[in-house]
Amino acid sequence: MSNPSASAPQTPAIVLEDVHKWYGRVHVLRGLSLSVAAGERIVICGPSGSGKSTMIRCINRLEHHEKGRILVEGTEISDEPRALALIRREVGMVFQSFNLFPHLSVLDNCTLAPIRVRGLARADAEARAMEYLTRVRIPEQARKYPPQLSGGQQQRVAIARALCMQPKIMLFDEPTSALDPEMVREVLDVMIELAESGMTMLCVTHEMGFARRVADRILFMDQGEIVESGAPAEIFDRPRSERLRNFLNQILHQT
Amino acid sequence: MAVHPLYRIARRLISPLVTLVLALILADIAWHFFSWAVLHAVWRLPENAAQAPDTDPCRAAIGHGACWAVVREKFRFILFGFYPYDAQWRPALAVLCFVALFGLSIAPRFWRPSLILLWIAVLAAVGVLMWGGVFGLSFVAADQWGGLPITLILATFGLAAAFPLAILVALARRAEGLPVIRMLAIAYVELIRGVPLISLLFMASVMLPLFLPTGWDIDKLLRAQLAFVLFAGAYLAEVVRAGLSALPLGQYEAAAALGLSYWQKTRLIVLPQALRHVIPMLVNTFIGFFKDTSLVLIIGIFDLMTTGRTATLEPAWQGFGNEVYLLLAAIYFAFCFTMAQISRTLERRLAAPHRDIEEPA
């Protein structure tokens, strides 16, 4: 950071400084600034097209921002290979559509990156994979292939796969939006447990119950800006802006 | 809606009627063929005064009986062309090497990295057998080679080289960050696809030597081989590209998010899935390419098709082309059908597992 203050106890996990992004001529991120402390759990909500997913995809460089700086664990992200490798090692991601590798067994999905990227021995990687598969409560599916599992099971495998890299930060991009309603619970339970273990988390989600329960802070985004941010109680019970009030009305009426 | 009863009866009758008529037509054709190929066929010929086969019995049978004697008499020439007669065990062994190599390669338990070494070893052995010049084998120049080994060499070396080339070209065509490489790949594919194979072969045999420094002479077969690799590479590249495009973007993103490098991502995630999608199209291209090797006759290389045609040019054997072509068709069919079978086996074996039928909770 440009102004290193001696009082800061540790480097923030993630810092965004005036981040902008355009898709062609569409200005999708309009000057986002944010600092996420280690262990902080952040839920990002907002209407579709508000830039929520784009923002977290910029944090692990699946999207490129065009202006501003993003720092992960104090390292500015860029296409510089070492910085990129560091970010990809330290930041795990869970996608809306799971994106498991269908040609590899559940176990191989979980061991691939630890072996190839972290350089773990196969036996160690498998032990670690079984540990995380147990944590997400599907160790018995380890030998199956992703297409043989239900959506909820696949998403839990995807969480285990990301955790096997032992990242410091986890990004969730609408992890329950593609699930049948009866499977949302099992995935949220795993995420709640993860939150309680002290993982730094950024979740894009519409699950307001989850947000209220685990979030330290909720960001409300609209049209590429962070409109409001605050503790769940402030956001839900004392929304300041018109846009947030409209959004909350819509969400609450839906459910 | 009420259906007229006559219509229903007609419908019930039509299908068996069509079947019956077709069966009769097929039976008639089969009978004629059997009568020609077996009942009235001439299998061996007496020798005339000059100790050459006397083809009169065959001439007498033309029209109603096959002359398989021509195959008996000429099969060594058809299979091995002008390769020295006494050394023809060498191309024969080379052909067996190829067949054994293909046979091993389709068994999944041999799918391991050392299989590549086996391929290199066998292809080297084929070269030694055909050329000779070492281990006490007499040297045989490539312009004396002919027949089935030529076809197998062109097809096997051609595909073994064209396939990796095709993968690289297909990857290059999708390399957004490398515009020059991407343009080169596009130019290569479009240029080669826009030109008939025959003209490529002509260029390889006539024009290529003009560009080479004086004193350099690349063997004609090698030049034809190069033309084939370039040709097949362009077509296969498009097939591979189709497979790459069919892969959901999420697969690339998930691999990137886990920190895999470009080549790890390509080798472990992208290609295994992309190639699996396009096995039928790949094999289709392989089969077409195998048969296209017969076009080398245009630059005077004696592949299987050409030796077969040449065998019946001799005055004594003129008019017995049908029998020879049937033999050639059988050989080509055996190889192409085997490839088709391999394709089906691969598809079945590599099919992605699907969700089981829901078990009752």
Interface residues (C-beta under 8 A of the other chain):
Chain A: N60 L62 A85 R88 R89 V91 G92 M93 F95 S97 N99 L100 F101 P102 H103 L112 A113 R116 V117 K144 Y145 P147 Q148 L149 R161 A162 M165
Chain B: P248 G250 Q251 E253 A254 A255 A256 A257 L258 G259 L260 Q264 L268 I269 P272 Q273 R276 A352 P353 H354 R355 D356
